[in-house]
Amino acid sequence: MARSSASLDGTVLDRLYKVIESRKGGDPSKSNTARLFARGTDKIAQKLGEEAVEAVIEGVRGRKKDLASESADLLYHLLVLWADRGLKPGEVWNTLAAREGISGIEEKKARGQIK
Ligand SMILES: N=c1c2ncn([C@@H]3O[C@H](COP(=O)(O)OP(=O)(O)OP(=O)(O)O)[C@@H](O)[C@H]3O)c2ncn1[C@@H]1O[C@H](COP(=O)(O)O)[C@@H](O)[C@H]1O
């Protein structure tokens, strides 16, 4: 059943991550995530790269529905890589939050990339 629009926000990523983590050591014949974990980090990273390319293609084509679908695939595979490497979503959310309000241009200037 579809969730109410009130719950359709980024918190779905935290829920998805928990499901992904729960698949570690699971049966590869019953779970796509367990199958990915069983195939190892190289394969997980390869799948992430493939999904990134597919998202880029849909971004260029400009069909929003297809871009949403490829973006969902991309995020799923990114979360599988985080879980494989033991990176918690909160660490990424903290990194994003620490950047809030800091202009990307100012940040580049601070690193000496722009004068
Ligand atoms: N969000 C996703 C999700 N997005 C994409 N995929 C799967 O990722 C696969 C990508 O298709 P591909 O043909 O590229 O991959 P593949 O069949 O492994 O092909 P090869 O690598 O063998 O070439 C498909 O099987 C998709 O169904 C996902 N599988 C699972 N989830 C989420 O993860 C949860 C747990 O899934 P299971 O681990 O399968 O129970 C699900 O309830 C979903 O919420």
The ligand as a Gaussian input file, in Angstrom:
#p B3LYP/6-31G(d) Opt

LIG

0 1
 N       15.090000      -0.054000      -3.818000
 C       15.407000      -1.209000      -4.160000
 C       15.895000      -1.491000      -5.476000
 N       16.111000      -0.700000      -6.539000
 C       16.563000      -1.519000      -7.505000
 N       16.625000      -2.796000      -7.077000
 C       16.981000      -3.997000      -7.822000
 O       18.258000      -3.855000      -8.373000
 C       18.338000      -4.705000      -9.515000
 C       18.988000      -3.928000     -10.624000
 O       18.721000      -4.571000     -11.807000
 P       19.892000      -5.050000     -12.723000
 O       19.311000      -5.850000     -13.837000
 O       20.744000      -3.882000     -13.084000
 O       20.745000      -5.958000     -11.711000
 P       20.956000      -7.499000     -11.681000
 O       19.703000      -8.256000     -11.939000
 O       21.615000      -7.759000     -10.348000
 O       21.938000      -7.681000     -12.895000
 P       23.465000      -8.109000     -12.960000
 O       24.234000      -7.372000     -11.916000
 O       23.473000      -9.588000     -12.704000
 O       23.877000      -7.703000     -14.323000
 C       16.912000      -5.144000      -9.863000
 O       16.749000      -6.490000      -9.498000
 C       16.066000      -4.229000      -9.016000
 O       14.856000      -4.828000      -8.582000
 C       16.237000      -2.814000      -5.815000
 N       16.135000      -3.848000      -4.919000
 C       15.685000      -3.567000      -3.671000
 N       15.304000      -2.294000      -3.277000
 C       14.832000      -2.020000      -1.908000
 O       15.443000      -2.930000      -1.015000
 C       14.451000      -3.620000      -0.282000
 C       14.938000      -5.012000       0.034000
 O       15.042000      -5.733000      -1.175000
 P       15.494000      -7.266000      -1.142000
 O       16.871000      -7.269000      -0.588000
 O       15.444000      -7.749000      -2.566000
 O       14.523000      -7.984000      -0.264000
 C       13.208000      -3.587000      -1.167000
 O       12.037000      -3.732000      -0.412000
 C       13.306000      -2.205000      -1.763000
 O       12.817000      -1.250000      -0.841000

